[in-house]
Amino acid sequence: MFNPIQIAKRALFPLVTSCLIAVAGASSLAPGCGEDADAWLLKSMRRNFPTHVIAVIIQRDPSAEDQHQTVRVERSKDGKVHHVVLQPLRRQGTESVDDGKRLRVYLPDQNVMIDQASPHLQEDDAETRWKLAKKNYELKFGQGIKIAGRDTHCIVASPHDERMDTRRYYVDRKTGYPLRMETISEDSSRKIIYDTREIQFPSEIDSERFEMNPVGGARVLSYDPPQSLKAADAKRKLGFAPILPPNLPMGFKVQDMQLTTSDRWRALAVRISDGLVKATVYQWLSADNVKIRSVEMGTAGTVGDVRLMVVSEMNSDIRRDLLRAFTRAGDVGVLQPAGWCLQTIDPAQDLVFAGWEPYFFPMRLTVLTAIKSHNGPAICAGP
């Protein structure tokens, strides 16, 4: 089930008149009085904006660490979203539209459209994640720069746990819209997760941009949203007691538990976050004959008869630390390696979407699927 990224809403912290005057007369990009870094971070985390947005962004390709993809983004101020992949050629034309009720994704190479309930029907959890981020990171202003012709505020999130990367968020200083996000690792290496090349804030946007209908006989695959569960109900529906550590490392907390909707792969998706970074821990019975194909952003293990896999953009060492917390909470656990698999969608196959991993900023999406093959169902992650 898709859980696309949740991003900014309208600004909640207006400046008093005296601050506006001070900022208007200042030549630097420093924030005005009455503002703080965590307030600007919250602005960028909310779901909607008070203005329309049209942008071209560059982001890391989820299937290739050193490659990037170019995406055109259109957002209406009431939260509707339209994405089109422009580059690379192998993804060109991949398109998604979220009109607030339904999320539709068109995959041109397979002529398949995926149709499901919009995640915007769920409550915006930006403030919950923001409060958790303030516990796990020191938030302060860095040096703002111009990005795509816009002045920015730079919010530096320095982790209290040294295993986590420092994160820098560059947001438009007028709207709070996120323009760039980068990470700084312990060895000072810098990675740009996504960047904005062009951006406009038009007064009007065509409502037809947020419509999508199947073309050329496209096969439509419809899915119901996953069921949220409480721990007491999980054992009855899964056939095993969910493994839930009393404490997770690096300030991570359990945000939600969901049951996958596939009868062939009955798994529990435990969604965890430290406020800025997310991960999902999948749990299922090994007797279900589900085999793990290599998953670059996944780390797998076992606890008795239960299989587990942590899926996240974080590095493998951090995923292992998180997985160990789960294996120690159960019986003696065994960690197993996982690599990468890019699985194309063949309409002739019996395909079941099990999850879409969310990331903090727009467009970083990974589909986790369960695919029926000659050797039984196989879990495979791919964009």
C-alpha positions as CSV (number, residue, x, y, z in Angstrom):
1,M,0.0,0.0,0.0
2,F,1.3,3.4,-0.9
3,N,2.1,5.9,1.8
4,P,3.6,8.8,-0.2
5,I,5.4,11.5,1.5
6,Q,3.7,14.1,3.6
7,I,5.0,17.7,3.1
8,A,4.3,21.3,4.0
9,K,1.1,23.1,5.0
10,R,0.5,26.8,5.5
11,A,2.7,28.9,7.8
12,L,1.6,28.9,11.4
13,F,4.0,31.5,12.8
14,P,3.3,35.0,11.3
15,L,5.7,37.7,12.2
16,V,4.7,40.8,14.1
17,T,4.7,44.0,12.2
18,S,7.9,45.2,13.7
19,C,9.7,42.0,12.7
20,L,8.5,42.4,9.1
21,I,9.9,45.9,9.0
22,A,13.2,44.7,10.3
23,V,13.4,41.9,7.8
24,A,12.4,44.1,4.9
25,G,15.2,46.5,5.7
26,A,17.9,43.8,6.2
27,S,20.2,42.6,3.4
28,S,21.2,39.3,5.0
29,L,19.2,36.0,4.8
30,A,19.0,35.7,8.6
31,P,15.6,35.0,10.0
32,G,13.6,37.8,11.6
33,C,12.9,38.3,15.2
34,G,10.3,36.0,16.7
35,E,11.3,33.1,14.4
36,D,13.1,29.9,15.3
37,A,14.4,27.0,13.3
38,D,12.0,24.4,14.6
39,A,9.0,26.6,13.6
40,W,10.3,26.7,10.0
41,L,10.9,23.0,10.0
42,L,7.2,22.4,11.0
43,K,6.1,24.7,8.1
44,S,8.0,22.5,5.7
45,M,6.6,19.3,7.1
46,R,2.9,20.1,6.8
47,R,0.8,18.8,4.0
48,N,-0.6,21.9,2.3
49,F,0.5,25.4,1.3
50,P,-1.3,28.7,0.9
51,T,-0.2,28.8,-2.8
52,H,0.1,26.7,-5.9
53,V,3.5,25.2,-6.8
54,I,5.0,24.2,-10.1
55,A,8.6,22.9,-9.8
56,V,11.3,20.7,-11.4
57,I,13.3,18.8,-8.9
58,I,16.3,16.5,-9.0
59,Q,16.4,13.5,-6.6
60,R,18.5,10.5,-6.0
61,D,17.3,7.5,-8.0
62,P,16.1,4.9,-5.4
63,S,17.4,2.1,-7.5
64,A,20.9,3.5,-8.0
65,E,22.8,5.3,-5.3
66,D,24.9,7.5,-7.6
67,Q,22.2,8.3,-10.2
68,H,19.4,10.9,-10.2
69,Q,16.1,11.4,-11.7
70,T,14.3,14.6,-12.8
71,V,10.7,15.1,-11.8
72,R,8.1,17.8,-12.6
73,V,5.9,18.5,-9.6
74,E,2.6,20.4,-9.6
75,R,0.7,21.1,-6.3
76,S,-2.5,23.0,-5.8
77,K,-2.9,24.9,-2.6
78,D,-5.7,22.5,-1.5
79,G,-3.2,19.6,-1.5
80,K,-3.7,18.0,-4.9
81,V,-0.4,16.7,-6.4
82,H,0.8,15.7,-9.9
83,H,4.2,14.1,-10.6
84,V,5.8,13.3,-13.9
85,V,9.3,11.7,-14.3
86,L,11.2,13.5,-17.0
87,Q,14.6,11.6,-16.8
88,P,16.2,9.1,-17.0
89,L,14.8,7.5,-20.1
90,R,13.9,4.2,-18.4
91,R,11.5,6.0,-16.1
92,Q,10.3,8.7,-18.5
93,G,6.6,9.2,-18.4
94,T,6.0,7.5,-15.1
95,E,3.2,9.7,-13.6
96,S,1.1,10.0,-10.5
97,V,-1.9,12.1,-9.5
98,D,-3.3,12.5,-6.0
99,D,-6.6,14.4,-6.0
100,G,-7.1,14.1,-2.3
101,K,-9.5,11.1,-2.6
102,R,-7.6,8.7,-5.0
103,L,-4.0,8.2,-5.8
104,R,-3.3,7.0,-9.3
105,V,0.1,5.9,-10.6
106,Y,0.7,5.2,-14.3
107,L,3.6,3.0,-15.4
108,P,4.0,3.4,-19.2
109,D,6.4,0.6,-19.8
110,Q,3.9,-1.9,-18.4
111,N,0.8,0.1,-19.4
112,V,-0.5,-0.4,-15.9
113,M,-2.3,2.1,-13.7
114,I,-2.4,1.6,-9.9
115,D,-5.5,3.1,-8.2
116,Q,-5.9,3.4,-4.5
117,A,-7.2,5.6,-1.7
118,S,-5.3,8.8,-1.2
119,P,-3.1,9.0,1.9
120,H,-4.4,12.5,2.3
121,L,-7.6,10.9,3.7
122,Q,-5.5,10.1,6.8
123,E,-4.7,12.7,9.5
124,D,-1.7,14.8,8.9
125,D,0.9,13.7,11.4
126,A,3.4,16.5,10.8
127,E,3.1,17.9,14.3
128,T,3.7,14.5,16.0
129,R,6.8,13.9,13.9
130,W,8.0,17.5,14.6
131,K,7.7,17.0,18.3
132,L,9.7,13.7,18.1
133,A,12.3,15.4,15.9
134,K,12.9,18.1,18.6
135,K,13.7,15.4,21.1
136,N,16.2,13.6,18.8
137,Y,17.9,16.6,17.1
138,E,19.3,20.0,17.9
139,L,17.5,22.3,15.4
140,K,19.2,25.6,14.5
141,F,19.7,27.9,11.6
142,G,22.5,27.5,9.2
143,Q,23.6,29.7,6.3
144,G,20.7,30.3,3.9
145,I,21.5,30.4,0.2
146,K,19.7,31.0,-3.1
147,I,18.1,27.9,-4.7
148,A,16.3,28.2,-8.0
149,G,16.3,31.9,-7.6
150,R,14.6,31.8,-4.2
151,D,16.1,33.0,-0.8
152,T,16.1,30.2,1.7
153,H,16.4,29.5,5.4
154,C,18.7,26.6,6.2
155,I,17.6,24.4,9.1
156,V,20.4,22.2,10.5
157,A,19.2,19.1,12.3
158,S,22.1,17.8,14.4
159,P,21.3,14.3,15.8
160,H,21.8,13.6,19.5
161,D,22.9,10.0,18.5
162,E,26.2,10.1,16.6
163,R,25.2,7.2,14.4
164,M,22.6,9.3,12.6
165,D,23.5,11.8,9.8
166,T,23.2,15.6,10.2
167,R,20.4,16.8,8.0
168,R,20.2,20.2,6.3
169,Y,16.8,21.5,5.1
170,Y,16.6,24.5,2.8
171,V,13.1,26.0,2.7
172,D,11.8,29.0,0.8
173,R,11.9,31.9,3.2
174,K,8.5,33.3,2.0
175,T,6.3,30.1,1.8
176,G,8.3,27.5,3.8
177,Y,8.3,25.2,0.8
178,P,11.1,22.6,0.9
179,L,13.7,23.3,-1.8
180,R,16.7,21.1,-0.9
181,M,17.6,18.4,1.6
182,E,21.0,17.0,2.1
183,T,22.8,14.8,4.7
184,I,26.2,15.1,6.3
185,S,27.7,11.9,7.6
186,E,30.2,11.5,10.4
187,D,33.1,11.5,7.9
188,S,31.8,14.9,6.6
189,S,30.7,13.4,3.3
190,R,27.7,15.3,1.8
191,K,24.8,13.8,-0.1
192,I,22.0,15.8,-1.7
193,I,18.8,13.8,-1.4
194,Y,16.8,16.1,-3.5
195,D,17.2,19.6,-5.0
196,T,15.0,22.1,-6.8
197,R,16.1,23.3,-10.3
198,E,13.0,25.4,-11.2
199,I,10.1,26.7,-9.1
200,Q,7.0,28.9,-9.6
201,F,4.2,29.9,-7.3
202,P,1.4,30.7,-9.8
203,S,-1.8,32.4,-8.8
204,E,-3.9,29.8,-10.8
205,I,-3.4,26.2,-11.8
206,D,-5.5,24.2,-14.2
207,S,-7.7,21.7,-12.3
208,E,-7.4,19.2,-15.2
209,R,-3.8,18.7,-14.2
210,F,-5.0,16.6,-11.3
211,E,-7.0,14.2,-13.4
212,M,-5.8,10.9,-14.7
213,N,-7.7,8.3,-16.8
214,P,-6.4,5.0,-18.3
215,V,-5.2,5.3,-21.8
216,G,-4.5,2.8,-24.5
217,G,-6.2,-0.1,-22.7
218,A,-4.1,0.3,-19.6
219,R,-4.7,-2.4,-17.0
220,V,-6.0,-0.8,-13.8
221,L,-5.0,-2.4,-10.5
222,S,-7.0,-1.3,-7.5
223,Y,-6.1,-1.8,-3.8
224,D,-7.7,-1.2,-0.5
225,P,-5.7,0.7,2.2
226,P,-4.0,-1.5,4.8
227,Q,-5.7,-2.0,8.1
228,S,-4.2,-0.3,11.2
229,L,-3.9,-2.7,14.1
230,K,-3.4,-2.7,17.8
231,A,-1.0,-5.2,19.3
232,A,-3.9,-7.1,20.9
233,D,-5.5,-7.8,17.6
234,A,-2.3,-8.5,15.6
235,K,-1.8,-12.1,17.0
236,R,-5.3,-13.2,16.1
237,K,-5.1,-11.9,12.5
238,L,-1.4,-12.9,11.9
239,G,-1.1,-16.2,13.7
240,F,1.8,-15.0,15.8
241,A,2.5,-12.3,18.5
242,P,4.0,-9.2,16.9
243,I,7.6,-8.5,18.1
244,L,7.6,-5.0,19.6
245,P,10.7,-3.9,21.6
246,P,10.0,-1.8,24.7
247,N,12.7,0.6,23.5
248,L,14.2,1.4,20.2
249,P,17.7,2.9,19.6
250,M,18.5,6.4,18.3
251,G,15.2,7.8,19.6
252,F,12.9,5.8,17.2
253,K,9.3,5.3,18.2
254,V,6.6,3.1,16.7
255,Q,4.2,5.3,14.8
256,D,1.7,2.8,13.5
257,M,1.1,-0.9,12.8
258,Q,-0.7,-2.0,9.6
259,L,-1.8,-5.4,8.2
260,T,-1.0,-6.0,4.6
261,T,-4.1,-6.7,2.5
262,S,-2.7,-9.6,0.5
263,D,-4.0,-13.1,1.4
264,R,-0.8,-14.6,0.0
265,W,1.5,-12.5,2.2
266,R,0.0,-11.9,5.6
267,A,2.5,-9.5,7.1
268,L,2.6,-6.8,9.8
269,A,4.1,-3.5,8.8
270,V,5.5,-1.7,11.9
271,R,6.2,1.9,11.0
272,I,8.9,3.6,13.1
273,S,10.4,7.1,13.0
274,D,12.8,9.4,14.8
275,G,10.8,12.4,13.6
276,L,12.8,13.1,10.5
277,V,13.7,9.6,9.2
278,K,11.3,6.7,8.7
279,A,11.6,2.9,8.5
280,T,9.2,0.0,8.3
281,V,9.8,-3.3,10.0
282,Y,7.9,-6.1,8.2
283,Q,7.1,-9.3,10.1
284,W,5.6,-12.5,8.8
285,L,5.6,-16.3,9.4
286,S,8.5,-18.1,7.7
287,A,6.1,-21.0,7.1
288,D,4.2,-18.8,4.5
289,N,7.0,-19.7,2.0
290,V,7.8,-16.1,1.1
291,K,11.3,-15.7,-0.1
292,I,13.3,-12.5,0.2
293,R,14.9,-11.4,-3.0
294,S,17.7,-8.9,-2.6
295,V,16.6,-5.5,-1.3
296,E,19.2,-2.7,-1.3
297,M,17.4,-0.7,1.4
298,G,16.4,-3.7,3.4
299,T,18.0,-5.8,6.2
300,A,16.4,-9.1,7.1
301,G,16.5,-11.5,10.1
302,T,14.5,-14.2,11.9
303,V,13.1,-14.7,15.4
304,G,12.0,-18.2,15.8
305,D,9.3,-18.8,13.2
306,V,9.0,-15.1,12.4
307,R,10.8,-13.4,9.6
308,L,11.6,-9.7,9.8
309,M,12.9,-7.1,7.4
310,V,13.8,-3.4,8.1
311,V,13.3,-1.2,5.0
312,S,14.7,2.3,5.0
313,E,16.9,4.8,3.2
314,M,19.3,4.7,6.2
315,N,22.6,2.9,5.9
316,S,22.9,-0.8,6.6
317,D,24.6,-0.4,10.0
318,I,21.7,1.6,11.3
319,R,19.2,-0.8,9.9
320,R,21.1,-3.6,11.6
321,D,20.9,-1.8,14.9
322,L,17.2,-1.3,14.6
323,L,16.7,-5.0,13.6
324,R,18.7,-6.2,16.6
325,A,16.3,-4.3,18.9
326,F,13.5,-6.4,17.4
327,T,15.4,-9.7,17.5
328,R,16.5,-9.2,21.1
329,A,12.8,-8.5,22.0
330,G,11.9,-12.0,20.7
331,D,13.8,-15.3,20.8
332,V,17.4,-15.6,19.6
333,G,17.5,-13.8,16.3
334,V,19.7,-14.3,13.2
335,L,20.5,-11.4,10.9
336,Q,20.6,-12.1,7.2
337,P,22.0,-10.0,4.3
338,A,19.8,-8.3,1.7
339,G,20.8,-6.6,-1.6
340,W,18.8,-5.1,-4.4
341,C,16.2,-6.2,-6.9
342,L,14.5,-4.0,-9.5
343,Q,11.3,-5.9,-10.4
344,T,9.4,-4.8,-13.5
345,I,5.6,-5.1,-13.3
346,D,4.3,-7.8,-15.7
347,P,0.5,-7.6,-15.9
348,A,0.5,-11.3,-16.6
349,Q,1.8,-11.9,-13.1
350,D,-0.3,-12.0,-10.0
351,L,0.9,-8.8,-8.4
352,V,0.1,-7.6,-4.9
353,F,1.4,-4.2,-3.6
354,A,2.3,-4.5,0.0
355,G,3.8,-1.1,0.8
356,W,5.2,2.2,-0.4
357,E,7.9,3.4,1.9
358,P,7.6,7.1,2.8
359,Y,10.5,9.6,3.1
360,F,10.5,13.0,4.7
361,F,10.7,15.1,1.5
362,P,8.8,14.8,-1.8
363,M,9.3,12.1,-4.4
364,R,11.5,9.6,-2.6
365,L,9.3,6.5,-3.0
366,T,9.9,2.8,-2.9
367,V,7.4,0.1,-3.7
368,L,7.5,-3.1,-1.7
369,T,5.7,-5.9,-3.6
370,A,4.8,-9.5,-3.1
371,I,4.9,-11.3,-6.4
372,K,3.7,-14.8,-7.1
373,S,6.3,-16.8,-9.0
374,H,7.0,-20.5,-9.8
375,N,8.9,-20.8,-6.5
376,G,6.2,-19.2,-4.4
377,P,5.7,-15.5,-3.4
378,A,8.8,-13.4,-3.4
379,I,9.2,-10.0,-1.6
380,C,10.9,-7.5,-3.9
381,A,11.7,-3.8,-3.4
382,G,11.9,-1.4,-6.3
383,P,10.9,2.1,-7.2
